[in-house]
């Protein structure tokens, strides 16, 4: 289980000084400071300087600070990595369009920071298990827009065309103990649609969702946090199981359902996540 929550992971353009400042007061669990898709080619160098100054000024509190660099196969990636791969204010580096383990190896030559991988290509999805096993990898971020473009798939509210890739990434992350964050929801004014998609991602096993607008934070934070009902059930399961063990029994019954040790592991994880979320907001 991750040592911190990643319910909401907000993209912030590295070139936007105003947005970088506003992010200091937003209720995001993590921020992806983006130097790639959110920055125009002729602004890449300036964005690097703007972001470096913002990170040096600090003020981002307990939020995870992740920088998405440009790919090393672009004119800007090497310079991005040279700056932020050694910046003490950066917690992790996010690599775009990771297709294979070699893409991560190329980055580890230049930085010792934890890496995150953008999973947004068909090849990357097929190699998800090997990518997730990389010793420097901390998390996976699904890039659903790029994946849909590569697949040539049509948009569906149920994301049927993307399910194979999403599932492969979740399996890979869980198999290797990595954080796994779902893709963005483009219609940032559609709160109801976002809530549905967050629910789908949560039920699949994602730890949280990447977001493109601050207005999406509240919904994502609520969706990926344990509910009051879940916490109440977890507490009752733990108490009932302890009582059963004290009575020399291996299982308990709560709400008409068997409670075994595997359920207690899940219950403890629910309460642990709630505690971590509470600590983050202090």
N, C-alpha and C positions, 0 to 999 in steps of 0.2 A: 504493500500500500504506500502511495506517495506520502511524503512528509508534509505536504502542504496542499491546499485545495487549488484546483484549476477550473472552477465552474465557469468563469468568464475570462476569456483571453482576448483583449481588445487590440485591434490593429491601429497604430497611430503613424501617420506619415512622418518620416524623419525630417522632411523639409518644412513642416508646418510648425513654426515656433509657438503659435498660439495654441494649437492642439496639444503640443508637448507640455505646455504649461498647465492647461486645463486638466490633463490626465493625472496630475498630482493629487487632485481632489476627487477622482472618480472611484466608484466602488468596484473596480476590476480586481480580480485575483491575480492577473498577470497582464503584462503589456508586451505586445510585439511591436518594437520600434522598426518600422518598415523602410528599408532603403531600396526595395525591389519594385514591385508592381505599383506602389503608391507614389513613386517619384519618377518624373519625366526624365528622359535621357540627358537633357541639357541642364538638369538640376542636380544630378547625382553628386558631383563634387561639393557643391554648396550644402546639400542635405547632410553630407558627412560631417561638415563643420558645425552645422546647426545642432545636430543630434549630439555630437561630442560635447558641446557646450551645455546642452540641457542635462545630460547625464552627469556632468561634472558639478552642476549646480545642485543636484540631488533633489530630495523632497518627495520621492516616490514611495517612501514608507516600506511596508512589507510586501508590496506587489512584486511578483517575479518580473525581472527585467531581461527580456530576450530581444536580440537584434537580428532581424532577417537581412542578411547580406544579399548582394547580387551573386549569381552563379560565377564560379571561377572561370567559366568559358565565355564570360562577357568582359568588356573593357574595364568594368568597375569592381568586379568581385575581389580581385587581389588587394586593391587598395582598401576596400571595406574591411577585409579580414586583417590587414596590417594594422588598422586603427583599432577596431573593436575586439579583435582576438586577444588583445593584451590590455584592454581597458578594464580597470578594477571595478567600475560601476556596472559592467555587463555581466550578468550571471550565466548566460548561455547564448550560443550562436545558432540561428536557424538557417539551414541550408535549403535553397529552393530546388524543386524538381529532382529529388534524389531517386535515381534509377537503380543503383547497385551499391554494394559495400565500398567499392573503389571511390565513389563520390565522397564518402565520409573520410576515407583514408587520406584523400588529397587535402582535406581540411585539417586533419589532426597533425599533419606535418608542420602546420603554421600556428596552431593554438592548442593549449591544453584545456581550454574551457569545455564544459559539457556541450554536446551538440544536440540539436533538435532537427528532425528531418521533415521536409514538406513531402507528403505522399500525394502526388497529383498527376501521376502518369500511369498508364497501363503496365509498363515494365516495372515501375516502382511497386505497384500493388502485387505483382507476381513474385517480387523479391522481398516482400514485406518481412518475412520471417528472418531472413539473413540480415536485413537492415536493422531490425529491432534487436538483434543479438550483438550488434557492434558494441564493444566495451565503452566507447565514449558517448554512446547515445543515451539521452535522458528522456526524450519524448518524441512523439509523432504528431504531426498536424496534418489533417486531411485537407487537401485543396480541391473541393468539389467542383468549383467553376472550371478549373483547368482540366480536371478529369472528364467532366461532361463534354468539354470541347474536343478532347482527344477521342473520346468514344463516339462522338457525333450523336449523342443521345438527346431525346426530347425531354423537356422539363415535365416532371410529374410531382405532385404534392407528396406522394409516398416514396419518392426517390428510388423507384424500383430498379431503374437501369444502373444505379450506383451501388446497390446492395451487395453485390459480390465483392467489390473493392473495399467498401466500408467494413464488411465482415472480415476480410483477410487482414486488414489493418488492426482491428480490435483483437483478433486472435493472436496476431504477432505481438502486440503490446502486452497482452495479458500473459502470454507464454514467457516473456522475458522481463516482466515487471517494469514496463515503461509507462509513462503518462501517455494518454491518447485523447486528442482533442478533435472534435467534429468540425466540419467545414462551416463556412459563413452562410447566413440567410440574407439574400440580397435585398429583399423588400423590407427595408428597415422601418417603414411606417406600418407594416402589417404585424401588429402585436399578436393577434390570434394565430396567424400562420407560424410565427416564430415559436410560440408556445407549443404548438403541435410538433414542430420539428425538434425542438429541445427535448420534448418528451420521448420522441422516437430515439434520439441519440442516447439519452439516459438509459432507456430500457435495453438498448443494444449493448451497453457497457462503457460508453464514452465517459471520460472524467469531466468533460465540460465542452464548451463551444467557442469557436472563434467568432468575433463580432466586429462589425464595421461601423457601428454608431453607438454613442453612449446611451441612447434611449433603449438599447437592447439589454443593458446590463441587469436590470432588475429581474426581468423574466428569466434570463439564463441563471442568475444566482439562485433564484427560487427553485428552478427546475432541477438543478444538479445538487441541491442541498437536501439532506434528510428532512422529511416532513415531520410534523408533530406526531402524526399517527405512526410513522415508521419508528421514531424514537421511543414512543410509548410501548410499541410491540417489542422492540429490542430489549428494553428494560424488563418487561414482563417475562420474556423468554429466558433471559439470564437468571432472573430470580427463581423461576420455576425449575430450571435445570439444576441450579445449585441445591434447591430443596430436594429434588429427585435423587441427586447424588448422595446427599446426607442421609437419605432414607434407604440407600443401597440399591437404587434403581438407575438404569443407564439412560432412560429417556423420560421426558416430561410431556405433558399435553397442555397446549395453550390455544384457546379459541377453537377447540376441537381438532387441532392438528398436532401431529407428533413433532417434538422438538428434540433433535439430537445434537451432538457436538458440532457438526458442520453448520447447523443453524446458529449456534452460539458464536462461531467465528464470524459469520456475517453480521450478527447483532452487535458484536464488539466493534466491527469495522464501521458500522453505521454511527455508533456513539462516538467513536474516535474521530470520524470526519466532522461531526457536529462540533466537537471540541476544537478542532483545528480551525474551523470557520469562525467560531467565536473568538479565538485568539487573534485571527487575522484582522478582525474588526475593532480590536482594542487599541 
